[in-house]
Each structure stands twice: as structure tokens, then as C-alpha cells.
Amino acid sequence: MENKILLKGVNLSYSKEAKDFKKRMLGNAGSTHLKNINIHLYEGEVLGLLSDYTTLFHIKEVLTGTLDPVEGKVKTSGGVLSLDIMDHINNPFTLSFFIEELLEEYQSGKAFAATVEQLHNKPVIRNNLKKKLTELSRKQLAHILLEISSVIDADVIIFTNFYEHLEDLEKFQSVVNHHENSGRGVLLLETELVPIEKMANYFTWVSYGQIRFEGSVEKGVESYNKYLKDKSMIKNIEQEALFDLEWKRHVYEGEVYSDNFKRLGKQQASILDNINIRKIIVTLVLAFVMVLSSLVIFMNISFIGESPTFTDEQENRNQEVTSDRISYAFVDRDGLELNGTMLPQYTLLNVTDTKEENYTVEYQGAEETVGRDEVIYFNPASLYTEAEFMDLLQYTSPVIQNNYMFYSNYLNGEREFLEQNITFDVLDENHGSVAGIPITYHFAGDIVFSMEFQGAENNTITEDLNLTGEVTIFRVDEGFMIYDSVENNWNYMRR
């Protein structure tokens, strides 16, 4: 490895300023994604950078020039090839067109024609040339992009989160080794440590938008594993909120937020941006109170209003009593065929009518009568067994126990945002199964309605809590948890 730097990013900071002018006046500068990031990629080096996907996205976009940093500079020596599966999953063009379009940026003439022919001879490409990229699996896209990277003569190759889309590391490692031996610089942007530990010869760990470790892979792995061990000792929500608090706060300190958030230059900032609006508001409120007090003293104004009559009060009560209650039904473990469509477990149905032996349910505008034993009836207003979420957490799988805050954070959010940040093995109108992790999200239109996951192995919840039915609904602090003792799985809703 020589000392020639192929890619350099110095003091890179990126923040999103609050778009609302009123929020800016009240001191809300926006969210910080990167703070003082330094990256030096040398010739023949494989640099592994570990972080969460959102941070990796902003690092990639800043390094490739798609996003302009608030502070800092990026300098490259030669061409840069940035590859990210997620950039192409919605591409409507055929694979053949995509390859030619990508190669045109790096080659021309005879070299272009020879490279196209070389790629067409690759089985994973030859068998899918006429398919649109949207029809390819993420695994196929990953292998195709690896093949493309091996024939493009770029000085810097950036691979973003490839590991999660490949079954093993052999193909990935062989391509990376090829680039390394050719004197190129390889930047591995990964959310998992495994590929970095096996392939990188230098390690950078970015946490909360800041470099937390930079150095040898061996020491970096040791530092990161210690962090995970400390994090695993968290026993409740309060401890989780306090964990790593100082490091979280540090991202909001320093020059990024000084001088009215430096993204606003002196010529851009208005007079109101430089005034302490809070002090003005407080002063105006105090002045108003003083004037109002004076009016009360000198004009003997009474602020005692009339009490509502019994008739008015009774009418209001009647209006509240007659308001419609909303109730739902979930498809049970056997599934349910409705309007010619087989719906999977925990698909949400609206209950429009209830009778002694059946329910009338509505799905996508079509109504149908189903037996009470065909669905799981759910009414948020009912008096379900109350329990503490943390008490029930011990009866869930270790994946949820260790990462419940991350995965549950998508509940009640937009489905589009979830799909941008999570990779799915199965994804349809009603649900999405997370790739490689036993978690399934259920959708109600464009909203992430609930999250299904496995119970603990050899679960003792039935004996511990004296559960009698096959399905039990618990009311917890922030919503509901449904436990199916037959399947040993949970469905969690946050409300």
C-alpha cells in the first residue's frame, strides 16, 4: 500500500435545516447527520466504515457529490464508482439498458463494446437481460453490481451495505481482493461488522454522526464489541434512554450550531433570524398581563362565566354516548379467504357489525360475514388484561429483547419510510417479512399498523401468567400486545 490518497473527506458536516421559518425563529436548527467526519482512503486500501444505514447514506451522498456538506471538503484522485442496491430497486428500465447507461460514464468505443459483451456472458446477467430492475431480487442486483464493478476502471469503489443482500462473503471478498490487488481504494459502508472484520485493513466506526473509533480492525472490533456488551446490560427503558447519553448530546454541540447554524450565511440571514425571539415573546406576554390587570382594577370587569344549564350538559353527554366505536378483527393463524383473496395472519379488518355467532367485516370496500372463531376480535375500548411492556418483553425472542426500540420505532409510521430503511424477503400489500430476522410488519393502507415476532424459546408465559385461552390480548403502556400460545408469537401495536 502506497501513501497516495485516492479519496479524502475533511471535517465533513451535514445537517438539515428546519424548513419552517417559525421553527428557525424559535431556535430549531434542524437535524445533524454528520459532524466533523474525516475519511482518507489510500491506494490499495480497503477501508471499512461501520454505522447505521441513514448515516451511511449521507456519507455516501456527500462523498459522491450528490449532497453538499455544510462544512468540509471532498477531494478525489481519479474516478469514483458508487454502488448501492437500494439506489436501483425502483429502476423501471431493463437490465440491458441499465448496464449500457452505467458503462457509458466510464468507457466508450471498442472498450465499451468489449465490456458489454463480457458482462453479457455472465450467467446472472445473461439470464436477466430483458427483465426490469424492479423485477430482480436484491440478491440478484448485488451479484450483478459486483460483476459490473470488476470491469469498470475506477480508482475508488464504494460498496454500500452489500453484505445483507448476499448469502455469503466468498463472491464479495473475491471482488474486493481483486480491486485491492489492482491498487484501487475500496470503501465498505456497512451496518454489520462481519464483512469489515474479514475484508478491511482499516476501520472507522461512526456513531450518532461522529467518528467514535478510527484505527486497526482488531482494536476497532474490540471497541465495538465492548460497546455491544455494555448495551446488552440495559434492563429497562429508563436505562436505555440514559445509555450513551453524553455521546448523543455531543453531536449537537460545537461549531455546527454556533452563529445561528452556519448554513445561513450573513447575507442570507434576516434580521429576525438574529433576534432572540423567545425574549420578545416573554416580554409581550408580560406586557399583556399587566395591561389586562389594569383593566380589571379600573373597570371592575368580571371574568366569571355562566354555568351551563342542565339541559346543555345532558345534550353534550348524549352526544358522547352515541358516538360510534371503532372495532377491528385480525385474521387468525389459519388465514382467511375474503373476496377471492387469501389474507395472511394478522391482516387488519374493520368490523362493521357484530352478532351472537358471527361478525361482518370489511376489507378494501367489500363486506363479508365470518364466524367468530375465524378471526381475532379487537376493540381498543375493551378492558383487556393490563401488563407492563417490560414484563412481557422477557417472553419474546432475543432479537426483540435486544432491539425492540429500533424495530418498534417504525410502528404508526409511513410504509414508504419503512421500505426505504428495511430489507424484506416477502413484501406485499398486507405485510412484509424482514430479511434474515423473524419479524413481520403488517400494514393498514400506507401505515405500519403492527409488528409480529416470535416468542421466547420454551416460553413459560402460559404457566407464569395462568393464561387459559389460545390468544390473549394485553393492554400495555403504549398500546397492545397479542400473544398466540399455539404459534408462540406476538403481535405488537403502539397507540
C-alpha positions as CSV (number, residue, x, y, z in Angstrom):
1,M,0.0,0.0,0.0
2,E,1.4,3.4,-1.0
3,N,0.8,6.8,0.5
4,K,-1.2,8.1,-2.4
5,I,-4.7,9.3,-1.2
6,L,-7.4,8.5,-3.7
7,L,-10.4,9.9,-1.7
8,K,-10.3,12.5,1.1
9,G,-13.1,14.0,3.1
10,V,-12.0,16.6,5.7
11,N,-14.3,17.8,8.5
12,L,-17.4,16.8,6.7
13,S,-20.6,18.0,8.4
14,Y,-24.1,17.7,7.0
15,S,-27.3,18.9,8.6
16,K,-30.9,19.5,7.5
17,E,-32.1,23.0,8.4
18,A,-35.6,23.4,9.7
19,K,-37.7,24.5,6.6
20,D,-40.3,26.3,8.7
21,F,-39.3,29.9,9.3
22,K,-41.1,29.9,12.6
23,K,-39.1,27.0,13.8
24,R,-35.9,28.7,12.9
25,M,-37.0,31.8,14.8
26,L,-37.6,29.6,17.9
27,G,-34.1,28.2,17.6
28,N,-34.8,24.8,16.0
29,A,-31.8,24.5,13.7
30,G,-32.8,21.1,12.3
31,S,-31.2,17.7,12.4
32,T,-27.5,16.9,12.3
33,H,-26.5,13.7,10.4
34,L,-22.7,14.1,10.1
35,K,-20.3,16.1,12.3
36,N,-16.6,16.6,11.6
37,I,-16.2,13.3,9.7
38,N,-12.6,12.7,8.3
39,I,-12.0,10.0,5.7
40,H,-8.7,9.2,4.0
41,L,-8.8,6.3,1.5
42,Y,-5.3,5.3,0.3
43,E,-4.3,3.4,-2.9
44,G,-4.7,-0.4,-2.4
45,E,-6.6,0.1,0.9
46,V,-9.9,-1.5,2.0
47,L,-11.5,0.9,4.5
48,G,-14.4,-0.5,6.5
49,L,-16.8,2.1,7.8
50,L,-19.5,0.9,10.3
51,S,-22.6,2.9,11.1
52,D,-26.4,2.8,10.8
53,Y,-28.0,2.9,7.3
54,T,-29.1,6.6,7.4
55,T,-25.6,7.8,8.4
56,L,-24.1,5.6,5.7
57,F,-26.5,7.1,3.1
58,H,-25.4,10.6,4.0
59,I,-21.7,9.7,3.9
60,K,-22.1,8.1,0.5
61,E,-24.1,11.0,-0.9
62,V,-21.6,13.6,0.4
63,L,-18.5,11.7,-0.8
64,T,-20.0,11.3,-4.3
65,G,-21.1,14.9,-4.6
66,T,-24.8,14.3,-4.6
67,L,-25.1,16.3,-1.3
68,D,-23.1,19.3,-0.5
69,P,-21.7,19.3,3.1
70,V,-22.5,22.2,5.4
71,E,-18.8,22.3,6.2
72,G,-15.7,20.5,5.0
73,K,-14.4,19.4,1.6
74,V,-14.2,16.3,-0.5
75,K,-11.2,15.7,-2.8
76,T,-10.8,12.7,-5.2
77,S,-7.9,11.5,-7.3
78,G,-9.4,9.7,-10.3
79,G,-12.9,8.2,-10.9
80,V,-15.3,7.0,-8.2
81,L,-17.8,4.2,-8.7
82,S,-20.5,4.1,-6.0
83,L,-22.7,1.0,-5.8
84,D,-25.8,0.7,-3.6
85,I,-28.5,-1.9,-4.2
86,M,-31.1,0.4,-2.8
87,D,-30.4,3.0,-5.4
88,H,-31.7,0.7,-8.2
89,I,-34.6,-1.3,-6.7
90,N,-37.2,1.0,-8.2
91,N,-35.4,1.4,-11.6
92,P,-38.1,0.8,-14.3
93,F,-35.6,0.1,-17.1
94,T,-34.3,-3.3,-18.4
95,L,-31.0,-4.7,-17.1
96,S,-29.5,-4.4,-20.6
97,F,-30.3,-0.7,-20.8
98,F,-29.1,-0.1,-17.2
99,I,-25.7,-1.7,-17.9
100,E,-25.1,0.3,-21.1
101,E,-26.1,3.5,-19.4
102,L,-23.8,2.9,-16.4
103,L,-20.8,1.9,-18.6
104,E,-21.2,5.0,-20.8
105,E,-20.0,7.1,-17.9
106,Y,-16.6,5.2,-17.8
107,Q,-15.9,3.8,-21.3
108,S,-16.5,4.4,-24.9
109,G,-15.7,3.0,-28.4
110,K,-14.3,-0.5,-28.7
111,A,-13.6,-0.8,-24.9
112,F,-17.3,-0.2,-24.3
113,A,-18.5,-2.8,-26.7
114,A,-16.0,-5.4,-25.4
115,T,-17.0,-4.8,-21.8
116,V,-20.8,-5.1,-22.6
117,E,-20.1,-8.4,-24.4
118,Q,-18.0,-9.6,-21.4
119,L,-20.8,-8.8,-19.0
120,H,-23.5,-10.4,-21.2
121,N,-21.6,-13.7,-20.9
122,K,-22.1,-13.7,-17.1
123,P,-24.9,-16.1,-16.2
124,V,-26.6,-13.8,-13.6
125,I,-26.7,-11.1,-16.3
126,R,-27.4,-13.1,-19.4
127,N,-30.4,-14.8,-17.8
128,N,-32.0,-11.4,-16.8
129,L,-31.1,-9.0,-19.6
130,K,-34.7,-8.4,-20.7
131,K,-36.0,-8.1,-17.1
132,K,-36.6,-4.7,-15.5
133,L,-34.5,-4.0,-12.4
134,T,-37.7,-3.8,-10.4
135,E,-38.3,-7.5,-11.2
136,L,-35.0,-8.6,-9.9
137,S,-34.3,-9.7,-6.3
138,R,-31.9,-7.7,-4.2
139,K,-29.6,-10.7,-4.1
140,Q,-29.5,-10.7,-7.9
141,L,-28.9,-7.0,-8.0
142,A,-26.0,-7.3,-5.6
143,H,-24.3,-10.0,-7.7
144,I,-24.9,-8.0,-10.9
145,L,-23.3,-4.9,-9.4
146,L,-20.4,-6.9,-8.2
147,E,-19.8,-8.2,-11.8
148,I,-20.1,-4.6,-13.2
149,S,-17.6,-3.3,-10.6
150,S,-15.0,-5.8,-11.7
151,V,-14.9,-4.5,-15.3
152,I,-15.0,-0.7,-14.6
153,D,-11.7,1.0,-14.3
154,A,-12.4,3.4,-11.4
155,D,-9.8,4.4,-8.8
156,V,-12.3,4.3,-5.9
157,I,-15.1,1.7,-5.4
158,I,-17.7,2.4,-2.8
159,F,-19.9,-0.6,-1.7
160,T,-22.9,0.4,0.4
161,N,-24.4,-2.3,2.6
162,F,-23.7,-5.2,0.3
163,Y,-23.3,-7.8,3.0
164,E,-27.0,-8.1,4.0
165,H,-28.0,-8.8,0.4
166,L,-25.5,-11.7,-0.2
167,E,-25.8,-15.3,1.1
168,D,-22.1,-15.5,1.8
169,L,-18.9,-13.5,1.6
170,E,-16.9,-15.5,-0.9
171,K,-18.1,-13.7,-4.0
172,F,-17.9,-10.3,-2.3
173,Q,-14.5,-11.0,-0.9
174,S,-13.0,-12.1,-4.2
175,V,-14.2,-8.9,-5.9
176,V,-12.8,-6.7,-3.1
177,N,-9.5,-8.6,-3.2
178,H,-9.3,-8.0,-7.0
179,H,-9.7,-4.3,-6.5
180,E,-7.2,-4.2,-3.7
181,N,-4.6,-6.1,-5.7
182,S,-5.2,-3.7,-8.6
183,G,-4.3,-0.7,-6.4
184,R,-7.8,0.7,-6.2
185,G,-9.2,2.1,-3.0
186,V,-12.3,0.3,-1.6
187,L,-14.7,1.8,0.8
188,L,-17.0,-0.6,2.6
189,L,-20.0,1.2,4.1
190,E,-21.7,-1.5,6.2
191,T,-24.2,-1.7,9.1
192,E,-22.7,-5.0,10.2
193,L,-19.2,-5.8,11.5
194,V,-18.7,-9.2,9.8
195,P,-17.6,-8.0,6.3
196,I,-15.4,-5.3,7.7
197,E,-13.7,-7.7,10.1
198,K,-13.0,-10.2,7.2
199,M,-12.0,-7.9,4.4
200,A,-11.0,-4.4,5.6
201,N,-7.4,-3.4,6.6
202,Y,-8.5,-0.2,8.3
203,F,-11.6,0.5,10.4
204,T,-13.7,3.6,11.1
205,W,-16.8,3.5,13.4
206,V,-19.3,6.4,13.1
207,S,-21.8,6.7,15.9
208,Y,-24.6,9.3,16.0
209,G,-22.9,11.1,13.0
210,Q,-19.5,11.3,14.7
211,I,-16.3,9.2,14.4
212,R,-16.1,7.1,17.5
213,F,-13.2,4.9,16.5
214,E,-10.5,5.1,13.9
215,G,-7.6,2.7,13.6
216,S,-6.8,-1.0,13.2
217,V,-9.6,-3.5,12.5
218,E,-8.5,-5.6,15.5
219,K,-8.8,-2.8,18.0
220,G,-12.0,-1.5,16.4
221,V,-13.7,-4.8,16.7
222,E,-12.6,-5.0,20.4
223,S,-14.0,-1.5,21.0
224,Y,-17.3,-2.1,19.2
225,N,-17.9,-5.5,20.9
226,K,-17.3,-3.8,24.3
227,Y,-20.0,-1.2,23.4
228,L,-22.4,-4.0,22.5
229,K,-21.7,-5.8,25.7
230,D,-22.4,-2.7,27.7
231,K,-25.6,-2.1,25.7
232,S,-26.8,-5.7,26.4
233,M,-26.8,-4.9,30.2
234,I,-29.7,-2.5,29.7
235,K,-32.7,-3.7,31.7
236,N,-35.4,-1.1,31.2
237,I,-36.5,1.9,29.1
238,E,-35.0,4.4,31.6
239,Q,-31.6,2.9,31.4
240,E,-31.8,2.8,27.6
241,A,-32.6,6.5,27.5
242,L,-29.5,7.3,29.6
243,F,-27.2,4.9,27.8
244,D,-24.6,6.7,25.8
245,L,-26.3,10.0,26.6
246,E,-23.1,12.1,26.6
247,W,-22.1,10.8,23.1
248,K,-25.6,11.5,21.8
249,R,-25.5,15.1,23.1
250,H,-22.1,15.8,21.7
251,V,-23.4,15.8,18.1
252,Y,-25.5,18.9,18.9
253,E,-22.6,20.8,20.5
254,G,-19.8,22.9,18.9
255,E,-19.5,24.9,15.7
256,V,-22.2,23.2,13.7
257,Y,-24.9,25.1,15.7
258,S,-23.0,28.2,16.6
259,D,-23.7,31.6,15.0
260,N,-27.3,30.7,14.1
261,F,-26.4,27.5,12.4
262,K,-23.7,28.4,9.9
263,R,-25.7,27.2,7.0
264,L,-27.3,30.6,7.0
265,G,-24.6,33.0,5.7
266,K,-24.6,36.6,6.8
267,Q,-26.2,37.6,3.5
268,Q,-28.9,35.0,3.8
269,A,-29.9,35.6,7.4
270,S,-32.7,38.1,8.0
271,I,-32.8,40.5,10.9
272,L,-35.4,38.3,12.7
273,D,-33.1,35.3,12.5
274,N,-30.6,37.2,14.6
275,I,-33.1,38.3,17.3
276,N,-33.8,36.3,20.4
277,I,-37.5,35.7,19.7
278,R,-38.1,33.9,23.0
279,K,-37.2,37.1,25.0
280,I,-39.5,39.1,22.8
281,I,-42.4,36.7,23.3
282,V,-42.0,36.6,27.0
283,T,-41.8,40.5,27.2
284,L,-45.0,40.8,25.1
285,V,-46.8,38.3,27.3
286,L,-45.8,40.1,30.5
287,A,-46.9,43.4,29.0
288,F,-50.3,42.0,28.0
289,V,-50.8,40.6,31.5
290,M,-50.1,44.0,33.1
291,V,-52.5,45.8,30.7
292,L,-55.2,43.2,31.4
293,S,-54.7,43.5,35.2
294,S,-55.1,47.3,34.9
295,L,-58.4,46.9,33.1
296,V,-59.7,44.5,35.8
297,I,-58.8,47.0,38.5
298,F,-60.1,50.2,36.9
299,M,-63.2,48.9,35.1
300,N,-64.3,46.1,37.5
301,I,-64.6,43.5,34.8
302,S,-65.9,40.2,35.9
303,F,-64.5,37.0,34.3
304,I,-67.0,34.7,35.9
305,G,-68.9,32.9,33.1
306,E,-72.3,31.4,33.4
307,S,-72.5,27.7,34.2
308,P,-74.0,25.6,31.5
309,T,-77.6,24.6,32.1
310,F,-78.6,21.0,32.9
311,T,-80.2,20.7,29.5
312,D,-77.0,21.7,27.7
313,E,-74.9,19.4,29.9
314,Q,-77.3,16.5,29.2
315,E,-77.2,17.1,25.5
316,N,-73.4,17.0,25.5
317,R,-73.5,13.7,27.4
318,N,-75.9,12.2,24.9
319,Q,-73.7,13.2,22.0
320,E,-70.7,11.5,23.6
321,V,-72.7,8.3,24.3
322,T,-74.0,8.0,20.8
323,S,-70.5,8.3,19.2
324,D,-69.5,5.3,17.1
325,R,-66.9,2.9,18.5
326,I,-64.3,1.5,16.2
327,S,-63.5,-2.2,16.4
328,Y,-61.3,-4.4,14.3
329,A,-60.6,-8.0,13.6
330,F,-57.3,-9.7,12.8
331,V,-57.1,-12.7,10.5
332,D,-56.1,-15.7,12.7
333,R,-53.3,-18.2,12.3
334,D,-55.2,-20.2,9.6
335,G,-55.5,-17.2,7.2
336,L,-58.8,-16.1,5.7
337,E,-60.1,-16.1,2.1
338,L,-62.0,-12.9,1.6
339,N,-63.4,-11.6,-1.7
340,G,-61.3,-14.2,-3.6
341,T,-58.1,-13.2,-1.8
342,M,-56.2,-15.3,0.8
343,L,-55.3,-12.9,3.6
344,P,-52.3,-13.8,5.9
345,Q,-52.4,-13.9,9.6
346,Y,-52.9,-10.5,11.4
347,T,-54.3,-8.8,8.3
348,L,-56.4,-5.9,9.7
349,L,-60.2,-6.0,9.0
350,N,-62.8,-3.4,10.0
351,V,-65.8,-4.8,12.0
352,T,-69.0,-3.2,10.8
353,D,-71.5,-5.4,12.6
354,T,-71.4,-7.9,15.4
355,K,-73.9,-10.7,16.1
356,E,-74.0,-13.6,18.5
357,E,-72.4,-16.1,16.2
358,N,-70.5,-14.0,13.6
359,Y,-69.0,-10.7,12.6
360,T,-69.5,-8.6,9.5
361,V,-66.0,-7.5,8.4
362,E,-64.9,-5.0,5.7
363,Y,-61.7,-5.2,3.6
364,Q,-61.0,-2.9,0.7
365,G,-64.6,-1.9,0.5
366,A,-66.0,-5.4,0.4
367,E,-68.1,-6.8,3.3
368,E,-68.4,-10.4,4.3
369,T,-69.8,-12.4,7.2
370,V,-67.3,-14.6,9.1
371,G,-67.6,-16.8,12.1
372,R,-66.3,-15.6,15.4
373,D,-63.7,-18.4,15.5
374,E,-62.3,-17.3,12.1
375,V,-60.8,-14.0,13.3
376,I,-59.4,-12.4,16.4
377,Y,-61.7,-9.6,17.5
378,F,-60.1,-6.5,18.8
379,N,-61.7,-3.4,20.3
380,P,-59.3,-0.7,21.7
381,A,-62.0,0.4,24.1
382,S,-62.4,-3.1,25.7
383,L,-61.0,-3.9,29.1
384,Y,-58.1,-6.2,28.3
385,T,-55.6,-7.7,30.8
386,E,-53.2,-4.9,31.7
387,A,-49.5,-5.6,31.9
388,E,-46.2,-3.7,31.8
389,F,-44.4,-3.9,28.4
390,M,-41.1,-4.6,30.1
391,D,-42.6,-7.6,32.0
392,L,-43.9,-9.1,28.7
393,L,-40.6,-8.4,26.9
394,Q,-38.9,-11.3,28.7
395,Y,-41.3,-13.7,26.9
396,T,-40.2,-12.6,23.5
397,S,-37.3,-13.8,21.3
398,P,-33.8,-12.4,22.0
399,V,-33.9,-10.4,18.7
400,I,-36.8,-8.3,20.1
401,Q,-35.4,-8.1,23.6
402,N,-32.1,-6.6,22.3
403,N,-33.5,-4.4,19.5
404,Y,-37.2,-3.7,20.3
405,M,-36.7,0.1,20.3
406,F,-35.2,0.1,16.9
407,Y,-37.8,-2.1,15.2
408,S,-40.8,-0.7,17.0
409,N,-39.8,2.8,16.1
410,Y,-41.4,2.2,12.6
411,L,-44.9,1.5,14.0
412,N,-47.6,4.0,13.1
413,G,-45.1,5.5,10.6
414,E,-45.4,5.5,6.8
415,R,-44.8,2.3,5.0
416,E,-42.7,4.1,2.4
417,F,-40.2,5.2,5.1
418,L,-40.0,1.6,6.4
419,E,-39.3,0.2,3.0
420,Q,-36.5,2.7,2.5
421,N,-34.7,1.5,5.6
422,I,-35.5,-2.2,6.0
423,T,-34.8,-5.1,3.6
424,F,-37.7,-7.6,3.1
425,D,-37.8,-11.2,2.0
426,V,-41.5,-11.0,1.4
427,L,-43.4,-7.8,0.7
428,D,-47.0,-7.4,-0.4
429,E,-50.0,-5.2,0.2
430,N,-50.7,-6.6,3.7
431,H,-47.4,-7.4,5.2
432,G,-43.6,-7.5,4.9
433,S,-41.2,-10.1,6.4
434,V,-37.8,-8.7,7.3
435,A,-34.9,-10.4,5.6
436,G,-32.9,-12.7,7.9
437,I,-34.8,-11.6,11.0
438,P,-38.0,-13.2,12.4
439,I,-40.1,-10.0,12.3
440,T,-43.1,-9.2,10.1
441,Y,-44.7,-5.8,9.7
442,H,-48.4,-5.5,9.0
443,F,-49.9,-2.6,7.0
444,A,-53.2,-0.8,7.1
445,G,-53.0,1.1,3.8
446,D,-49.9,3.2,3.8
447,I,-49.4,3.0,7.6
448,V,-47.3,0.4,9.5
449,F,-50.0,-0.9,11.8
450,S,-48.4,-3.7,13.8
451,M,-45.3,-5.8,14.2
452,E,-45.3,-9.6,14.6
453,F,-42.4,-11.5,16.1
454,Q,-41.6,-14.8,17.8
455,G,-41.9,-15.7,21.5
456,A,-39.1,-16.9,23.6
457,E,-37.9,-20.4,23.1
458,N,-39.5,-22.8,25.6
459,N,-41.9,-20.0,26.6
460,T,-43.2,-20.2,30.1
461,I,-45.7,-17.3,29.9
462,T,-48.8,-19.5,29.9
463,E,-47.8,-21.0,33.2
464,D,-46.4,-17.8,34.7
465,L,-49.4,-15.7,34.0
466,N,-52.0,-18.5,34.1
467,L,-53.2,-17.9,30.6
468,T,-56.3,-20.1,29.6
469,G,-57.1,-19.1,26.0
470,E,-55.1,-19.8,22.9
471,V,-55.0,-16.0,22.2
472,T,-54.5,-13.3,24.9
473,I,-54.7,-9.6,24.3
474,F,-52.7,-7.4,26.8
475,R,-53.0,-3.7,27.2
476,V,-49.5,-2.3,27.7
477,D,-48.2,1.2,28.4
478,E,-48.1,2.4,24.7
479,G,-50.6,0.1,23.0
480,F,-51.5,-3.6,22.9
481,M,-49.7,-7.0,22.6
482,I,-51.5,-10.1,21.3
483,Y,-50.0,-13.4,22.2
484,D,-50.8,-16.6,20.3
485,S,-49.8,-19.6,22.6
486,V,-50.3,-22.1,19.8
487,E,-47.9,-20.4,17.4
488,N,-45.8,-18.8,20.2
489,N,-45.8,-15.5,18.5
490,W,-46.7,-11.9,19.3
491,N,-48.3,-9.0,17.5
492,Y,-47.5,-5.6,18.9
493,M,-49.4,-2.3,18.3
494,R,-48.3,1.1,19.6
495,R,-51.0,3.6,20.1
